[in-house]
Amino acid sequence: MLVNYFKKNRDELYSYKFVILIIVTCFLYNCDSSNKQTINKQEINWGEYLRPNDMVWDSMPQKWKEAPHLGNASIGSMLYQEGKSIKLQLFHANTNDHRDNTFGWTAYSRTRFEIGSLNLNTVGNILDGEWRLDIWNAELNGIVKTDLGEIRFRHYVHAEDMVIVTEIWPTKGESKANWSWHSKKAETGRKGYPRNPEEIKEFAKTYGEHYEKTLKIHEPNPEGIQKKHEEIELWEQNLSYGGQYTTAWTDLRTDDTKRTLYVSIANSYPENTATSDAVASVQKAKKSNLKDLTKSHRKWWHNYYPQSFISIPDAALEKLYWNQIYRYGSTARQGRSIVNTSGLWFQGGNWPYITNDYNTQSSHWALPAANRLEQSGELLDALHRAQETLVKNVRPVEWQDDAAFLALSTAPDMIGPRDQDMRYWNLVGCLPWVLHNCWWQYKYSMDEEMLRDKLFPLLRRSINLYFKMLEEREDGRLGLPPTYNPETGTHQNNNFDLALFKWGCKALLESCKRLEMDDPLIPKWKAVLEKLVDYPKDEYGFRLGTDASSPIDHRHGSHLLMIYPLYLVNIDQPNTKEVLNASVERFFATPGLPAMVMTHAVPLAAVIGRSDLALEGLRKQADDLYPNGLWYYPPCIEATLSFANGVQTMLIQDWENTIRIFPAIPDEWKNVSFQNLRTQGAFLVDATREDGKTISIGIKSLAGEPCYLKSDIVNPMVVKGQAEMKVLEEGLWEIKMKKNAEILLVSKAN
């Protein structure tokens, strides 16, 4: 099985990483004091550096929880043994049904479908194998051993083209190994769809009384059809309510020792063009020179990784970090797909949709700081395209004139009226919370056109929904009626919504100032900041609301948004230490599902300076993941990807216009470095820490924004570049830099 790199040999590989750290450090010391505006960084041999971070199997993976997984944020694959075959499971990010709500809420009307698999059937019985997922090249190489011979293979999902390539080299005894197609039905994995009038009544009791009159008995999609176009095999799946998705493949035999399988999956709606699209992709791949196809695939990945770099003195945790960066390249891309609940590798089950009350948000947290805005940009683009839909989702209908709403569960089309699932009628915070991710997309890029045209109009409408419910108390303070906190229920003055309401008003005011807009709602936004009730709290920290304390078992940290990621209550403010510590310690005590809980708990600990607690959380999160790094069923990808965000918040933070270098480094991490981590204000930052001391910091300003730096670096001096530095207090500097200027600071302590 996969060598479990989360638990094994935590320090064994670090000696290799330390060499890289020393190289980077030596470069930083090797700078002259010229005034050049470009600082040449030490070249990293990325292929050599990333190789220890590969995923390695010393025996055959037996199920999806152990399997290597690949993708290009549109189509994907996963491979593992299934009896006498190697199962090549296939995925597409956007194969959804397109029914209206008379078929129920998203899980029944716009469910995501599984695709199926192509199985390589061996002649002999499979005995063993050794596989390696080379993350630098995003390629899986391996050998399958049978009692009659061997099959060597190389497999990748092309980074840009919609084609999956598998080359096999069988020995004589396995020369007749063959590929067979195994389809999946186009149906929801969610149980409980009604089949008769009595079951409709039960459905309506749970999801809304209106369904008793409107719900239709389920009409299955037609069976898929196997076809052939010249030498290309096809599985065509038409959908009853428009669109289709198709898998196309061909197995080319070069000779008895070499065969190449080309596969493509296409999806189309409302047109039925998926079949022609999939055929075209396979035909294009066939006509290409395989060496050129591989070269273009690798080129994308080789340009992708160097956008940022981190090195920490824990080989297992660092390996897991780079595996998340690999997965982000595989499952998120602007123009392709956002990160949904399962990521690309959907396995069926109860959550065949995008989940917007936590999963969508936390899945994207790591991307801006990793300097990978291209991976997170699709989120705002998808919401912008769906703006009219988000307005139509609002209930009551008369509120649609100036509000917008995002449901807990949607397909990529974002359709989800507020009354589609009455269990969550009072869950109104999904849209402003997702828009906070989009706010980061703006703040880390400082793209004012994006702010003006895409983000501001939606944010304004999302906050208007709170104004529809706002209550003025006798003491003049403003409060909210009972609203829904994810996973715990409805609470008066719910901290989840108070924090989002306050943040949204603050962001709208900042936007108006930035865009020089005189919006008529400015007085109302200011009134919220001045008069909104305080966050309810008690001896356990922030409560769920005025009527409920935080429970000991609460897998969502939604009631703590004011700490992270909103930073509305932070360690720089007076009289906050007690409530911050109590809140985070209470959340850390949650007994179950550590991977899910630590997704939010680790950055919460990091931003209040609890570095050892954050490290403990990282290790809990790592140890709870499946052997291949995925988690839960079907899976839930946020608990995997968010690990990268936990590491980042220990290395760098940026809030209240201040960049904080190494704000939560545990005592055992003596040597740490990073390059090109991005911050709000559009800065790229490098830093090196040796023997527990920060010795150098590099900053590049991409937008010419004001820069404030907080660090423990002793007596920093500018050794490269130009900037005006002013000490504001001990450990805090104001740095004035022009757009595209770079500086390097080195400690004068020695």
N, C-alpha and C positions, 0 to 999 in steps of 0.2 A: 504494500500500500504506500501511499504518499508519506514520505518522511515528514513527520509532524514538526515543522520548523517553529511552531509557536511555543513548544515546551522543551525542545531538545537543544542542547549545546548553545545556551544563551550567550556565552562569552567566547566560544571556541573560534568563531569566525572574526572576532573583532580585531585581531592582530592585522588581518588584511585591510580592514577598513581604516585602521589607524594610519597605515601608510598613505592612504589617500588624504586623510586629515592633515598629516604632516606636509604633504605636497602643497595643499591649499594654503596652509599656514606659512610655509616658506615663501610662497609667492607673495603673500600679503606683506611680509617683512621685507621683501626684495624690491620694494617700490622706491622710485626716486622722488624728488620733491618738485618735479616739473609741473607746469600748469596745464597739461594736456587734458582735454575734456573727455577722452575715451580711456578707460582703464582696462588694459588687457588682462583678462583673468587666466589663471592656469588652466590649460587644456586638460580635461579629464578623459581618459580612455574609457568611454562609457561601456563598450562591450565587455571589457575586462572587469570594470567596476561592478556591473550589474550581474555578472555571471554567478557569483555566490548567492544572489537573490532569486535564482531560477527555482521553479517548483520541480522536484525530483521524485520519481516513483521507483522504488526498488522492487516492487511487485505490482501485479495488475490491479488497477482500481476496479472495484466491483459494483459501485453504485454512484449516483450523481453527487452524493456528499463527499466523495473522494476524487471526483473526475476533474481533469484539466478542462478549462473552458476558455473560449476565444470569441472574438467578435469585432465588429467595426461600427457599433452603435446603430446598426440597422439589421444586419443578419449575424447569426452566431452559431457556435457549435459546442459540443461537449462529447467526450469520448470515454467509454469504460466497457469492461467485459460484461457480456450477458450470455451465459452458457457457452456455446461453441462459436460465439461471434463477438466482434468488437462493434459496439453500438455507437454510431455517429449520430447523436441527437441534434436536431436542427431547430433554429429559433429565428423568429422575426419580431422586431420590437412593436409593430403596430397592426397585428392581425386581430382586429376587433369586430364584433357584430355591430350592426347599425340600426337596431330596433328603437322604437320610441318607448315612452314610459308606460304605455299600456301593457308592456311585457314585464313591468317591474323596474326596480332600480338597477344601477349599472351592472351589478353582478349577473343579472339576468337579461338585460336589454342590450348592453354594449360590452359584454364579457370579452376578455382576451382568450384567444385560442392557442392550443398547442399545435405544433406542426407535424411531428412524426420523426422518423429516423431512417437512415440507410445503414444496414448492418453488413459488416464484412464477415461473411461466413467462412470459417476456416475448414480445411479438409480434415485435419487432425484435431485431437483434443488439446485445448490450450493448457499449457503447463505453467508458464510464467512470462514475465516480460520486464523490461526496464524502459522508462519513459522520462523525458526531460522537456519541460516547457521553458524555452529560451525566451525570456521576457524582452530582451533587447531587440530581438528580431520578431517577437510575437509568433513563434513557430513551435510546434510540438514535434519532437523527433523521438523515435523509439523502435523497439523491437518486440515482436510477439513470438514466443516460442511454443511450438506444439510438439506432439510426439512424432510428427512426420516432417518437421522442418521449421523454418523461421520466415517471418515477414517483417522486413524493415519498412518504416514509413516516415514520411514527412507531411505535416498538415498545417495549414494556416487559413485564416479568413482574411481575404485581401483587405488592406486598410482603406482603400478608396473604391475599388470596383466591387460590384455586388456578386462576388463569386467566392466559393470555398474550394480550396485545392487540397487534394490528398494524393500523394505519390506513394506507391507501394513497390517494394522489391522482394517478391517471394522466392524462396529457394524451390528446387524442383518438386519436392513433396507437397508444397503449398501453391503450385502454379495454377491450380483450378479453384482457388478461393474466389468467392464471388460476392457481389453486392446485391442486397435485396431491400425492397422498399416496405416500410411499415408505417401506415398512416394513423393519425389520431382524428377522432370525430370532432366536428365543429360544434362543440357544445360547452356549456359552462361546467366548471368543476364545483360550483357552489351547490350544495344540496338544498332541497326544500322547495323546488318550484312546484306550484300546485298543478294537479292533473284533473281535478274535478271541482264542481261548485263548493263542496264542503271544504276542500283544502284552500280554495280562494278565500273563504271566510277566515280561516286561520292565518293565512298570509296577511290579510288586511288588519287583523288584530295586532300584528307585530309591526308592519311597515306603514300603515296608514289606512284609515277607514275608506278613503276614496277608492282604494283598489278593489273593494267589494263590488263596485259598479263598473270599473274600467278595465280590470285585469283580464287579459286573454289567456286561454289555455295555450300552453307552449306549442308552437309549431316548429318542428325540427328543421334545421337546415338540410338541404339535399345532401346525399352521399357524395363524397369526392369521386372523381373519375380519373382512371389511369389512361393516358393517351401517349402518342408518340409523334414527334415532329422530326422527320428524317431520322437521324441517329440519336436524337435527344428524347429521353424518357420524361414524362410529365405526370404530376399529380395535381389536378385542377380542382379547387374547392370553391364552388359558387355559393353565395349567401342569399337567403330568401329575401332579405331587405336591402339588397344592393351590394355591389362589389364582389371581389373574389381574391383569393390568394393561391399561388401556384408554386410548386417546387419542380425544378427542372434539373436533370443531371445526365451526364454521359460518362462512360467508362472507356477510356482510350487505351488500347494495348499497344505499346511500342514494340515489345517482343515478349518472349516468355519470362523475362526477368524484370520488366518495368511496365507499370500501368499507372495512369493518372485519371483520377475522378474529379470532374468539375461539377459543382452544384451551385444553383442559385435559387433564392426564394424571393418572390415579389408579391406585393400587396397593392391593391388598387380600390378606390372608392370615389365616386359612385360608378365610374366606368369599369368595364370588365377588360382591363388591359394587362392584368398581372401575368397572364400566360405569355403574351408576346414580349413583355418586359423580361421575364425570366429566361425565355429562349434566347433573346438578344444578348443577355449577359453571358450565358454559356457559350454562345457562338463567338462572341468577342474574345473570351478567354481562350477558346480553342485555337483561334487564329493568331493569338499572341505568341511570341516566343516566350517559353516558360521562364527562361532566365531573366528576360525583361520584366515579366509579370512579378517575379520574386523581387527583383531590384526595386521596382516602384513601390511595392508593399513595404519593403524594409526602409526605403527612403522616408516614408511618412513617419514610421516609428522612430527612426534615428533623429528626425527633426523634433519629435514630440518630447522625448525624455529630457533633453538638456535645458528645457525651459526653466527648471529650478533643480536644486540639489540640496540634500540634507545628509548629515552624518552624525549618528548618535552612538555612544559606547555600549550598545546592547544589540548584538548581531541578530537575534531572533526578532526583536521589535523593529529594527531597521529593515529587515527583510520583509516583514509584514507591511511596513509603510510602502516600500517600492512595489509590492504586489498590488496595493490599492491604486497606485498611480497607473500600473498596467491595466487594472480593471476599468479605471475611468476612461482610458483610451479605447477600451473595448465596448463600453456601454453608454457613453454620453458624447454627443457631438452636436455642434450647432448645425442646423439644417437636417438633422436626422432624428434624434430622439432625446427626450429628457430622461433622467434616471427615474424609472417607475418602481413600484413596490419590489418586484423581483429582479430589477435590472433586466438584462437581456435574456437571462437563463431561466425562464418561467417553467415551472414543473406542474402546473395545474393547481387544484386545490381551491381553498375558500377565498382567496384574495386575487381574483383575476382582473385587476384594475390598478389604477394609480391611486395611492392613498395620501390625502392632502392634509392630514391633521398632525403629521410628524415625519412620516417617511420621506415624502418629497423634499421637505426642508432640510432634514439632517443629511440626506444622501448627497446634497450639493454643497454642504458647508466647506469642504476642504478645497474646493476648486479655485476660488479667487486667490487665496494665499499661496497656493501652489503655482501661481502665474499661469493658470490654464483657463482663461476666460472663454476660450473657444469651446471648452467642454461644458461650461455652465450657461452659455448664451442662449441655448434653445429654450430654456425655461421662460424667459421674458418674451421671446419671440412667439412661443406657443400661446401664452396668455394674450398677447397683443392681437394675434390672428383671431382669437376666440372672444374678443371684447364684446361683440354683439351677443354672443351666447351667454357670457357671464352676466350681462344685463338681463337677458331673458330668464336666467335662473332665479332671479329675485322673486320672492313672495313676501307679502302680498303684491299683486301685480302693479298696484298703483305706486309702489315704491320704485318701480323701474325707471322713473324719470331721471333719477340722479344717483342710483346705487348700483352695486354689482355684487355677485355672490359666487363663491366656489364651494361645491359640495365636498364632503369627506372623500367620496369615491367617484372617480370619473374615468373615462377613456381619454385618449389624447385629444379628442375634440372638445373636452371640458364641459360637455353637456351634463347637467345635474341640477334640476330645479330643487329649490329648498324643501319642497314637500315630497321629493322622490323617496325619502326614507325618514319617516316621522320620528324615528328614534333620535335623530340628530337635528330636529327642527331648530333647537336652540344653539347649535354649533355654528357660530357666525364668524369665527376668527380665522378660518382656513385661508381665505384670500389675502388679508393683510399679512399673515405670517409668511405665505409664499412670496409675497411682494417684498418682504424684508430681504429674502435672497436676491431678488432683482435689484433692490437698493444697493446691496453689496456689489452687484454687477456694475452699477453706475459708479459707486464710490471708488472702486478699485481701478476703474478706467477713466473716470471724470469725463465721460462722454455726454455732453450736454444735449446733443440731439436725441440720444436715447432717453434721457430724462424727460425732455419736453414732449416728445412724440409718443413714447411707448409707456413709460413708467408713471409719470405724473397723472395722466387722466384716469388710469385704473386705480391708483392709490387713492385719489380723491373720492372716487365712487365707493371704494371698499370702506373707507372711513365714514362716509355718509350713512352707511347702514347702521353704524353705532349711534349716529345722531337721531335716527328714527326711533331709537329705544331709550335715549338718554332721559334720566329723571333728575329733577331739581329737588333737593331736600329742603326742609324747613330752615336749616342752618346756612343755606346758600351754597352748600357743596353739591357737586354733580356726581351721580352714581349710575350704575347699570342695573337693570332688572336681572332675574336669574338667567344665566346663559350657560352653555355647556363647556365644561373643561374636558379635554380628551381623556377618555378611559375612566373618568370618575363620575361624570354626571353633571347635573345642573346645579349652579351655586349663585347666590346673590353676590354682586360685586366680585365676580370671578376674577382672580388675579391674572389668569390667561388673557382675558379680554381687556382688563384695565391696562395692562402693560402694552398690548398691541394698539389700543386706542390712543394712549399717551404717545407712544413712539410714532404712530402714523401722523398725528397732529404736528409733532416736532419735525418730522421729515418733510411734511408739506410746507411748513413755514420756511425751512431751509431751502427747499426747492424754489419757492417763490422769490426768495432773496437772490438765489443764484441765477434764476432766469429773468429777474427784474419784472416779475408779474405782480399786479395788484389784484389779487383774487378777492372777491367779495366775502369769502368764508374765512379770511384771515382772523377777524375778531373771534369767531367761534372756536377756531383752533387754539388761539391764545387762551381763551376762557377755560378750555379743557386742561391745559397745562397748569393753570392757576387754581382751578376749583375742583378738579376731579378728586374723589375721595382717596385717601391713602391706601396703600396696599395692605390688606388685612394680614396680621401676623400674630404669633404667639410664641411660647417657649421653644417650639420646634421650628421656628423660622416663619417663612411666608406660608400662609394658609392657602387652601383652595379658594376660599371666599369667606365672607363674613360668617357664613353658617357652617363651615367645615374646616377642620384642621387638615394638614397634609397627612395622608395615611403612611404607614410604615412600608406598605407594599404598593408602590405607584410607579409603574414602568415608564410612564411619560413624565418628563420634567417640565411640562407645559406651564405649571404654576410658577416656575422660576425663570420665565423668559426675561423678566426685568434685570436679571443678573447676566444671563447669556442666552441668546446672542445679542440682546438689545442694549446691554450695559447701562440701563437707566439707573440702577443701583449698583455702585461699584466701590472698590476699596479706597479710592481717592477721596470719597465723601466722608464727612465726619459722622461718627456715631452709627456706622454701618457694620462694623466688624462682627458684632454679636449675632445679628440677624443673618448675615451672609454665612458665617460658619455653621450656625444651627440649621439653616436651610440645606446646605450642601451635605452636611453629615447625615441629616435625616434621609435625604435621597440616596446617599451611598449605602444606607442600611437596608435598602430593598433586597429581599432574600433571593428572588428568582430572576431568571433571564438576564444574567449579567451582561451579555453582549449588547442587548438592547438598551439596558439601563446605562451602561458606561458610555454609550454613544453621546449622551448629554451630560452624564456625571463627570467625565474626565475634563471637558472644557470648563465646566462649572468650577471644578476644583482649581484648575490652572489660573483662571481669571481672578480668583481671590488669593492667589499666591500659595496654595496648598500643594506644593510640588510633589512631595512624597505620596500624598493621597492620589494625585493624578497618575503617578507611576503605578501605584497599586491598581488603579482602575484600568490602565492600559493592559496590564498583565491579566487581570480578570477577563477583560474583553477578548484578548488573544486566546486564552485558554478555553473559552466557551465556544469558539468557532469550530466548524466542522474541519476535518483534516485538509480539505482543499481551500479553506478560507471562507467559504460561504456559511450561511447560518439559517436555521429554522426551515420551515416549509411554508411557501412554495419556491424559492427562499425569500427572506426579507433582506434586501441588499444593504439597507442603511446601516445595519449593525456591523457589516464588513467594511464598507467604504469609509465610514465615519472615523475609523481608527486613525486615518491620516490626519483628520482635523484635530484629534486629541494631541497627537505629536506636535502639530504646528502651534497650537495654543501654548504649549510649554516653551517653544522656541521663540515665538514672536507674537505680540498682540498689538492692536491698533484701535484705540477708541478715544473719544474726546480729543481728536486731532493730534494724538501723541503716539509715536512709535515706541514700543517697549521691547528692548532686546533681552533675550534670555530671562523672561519674567517668572518662570516656574521650572527651573532646572533642579532636579533632585540632587542631593549631596553626592550620590554615587556616580553621577555623570560629570566627570572632570573635564573631558575633552569633547567638545561639540562644535559643529560648524554648519553653516548653510550658505547658499548662494541664490540670488534672484527670487527670494520669497517676496511676494507683492503685498503692499499695504494699501489702506484707504489713502486717498490723495494721489494714487498712482505713483508710488515709489517702489523701486526694486532695491532690496536690501540684502547685504552679505554680512556675516559676522563669524568670528572665530573665538572660541573659549578654550584655554589651555590651563591645565592644572587648577581648574576652578576659577579662573580669572578671564574676563573678557579682554582680549588683546587687540582686536581690530574690528572696525565696522565700516562697510562700504554702502553708500547710498547713491542711487541714481533717480533723479526727478524726471518723470515722463510728462508731467503737466505743469510744472512750475508752481505747485501749490505750497502754502505755508508748511513748514516742517518743524515738528517738535520731537525731540529725541530723549528718551529716558533709558538710562543704562548705568551699570556699575563700573564701566570703564574708567580707569583712573587717569586724570590729566590728559585727555585726548588732544592730539594735534593733527591738523590736516597735512598729510604727507603727499597727497595727490589731488588735483582738482582745485577748484576755487569755491569758497563759500564764506559767508559772514556767520560767525558763531557767537552766541550770547548766553551766558550762564543765567538761568532764571532762578534756580535753587540747586542745592547739591544733588547731582545726578540727573538734572533736567536742563536741556539746552534748546534754544531757538536757533534754527539753522536756515539761513536765507540762500536759496539756490534758484538759478534760472532753469527754465525748461530744458531738458536733455543734459543738464550738467551732472557730473559725477564727482564724488569726493571719496577719499579713503582716510579714515581716522585710525590712528595707532596710539596705544597707550604709552605715555611717557613714564610709567611707574618705575621702570628699570633704567 
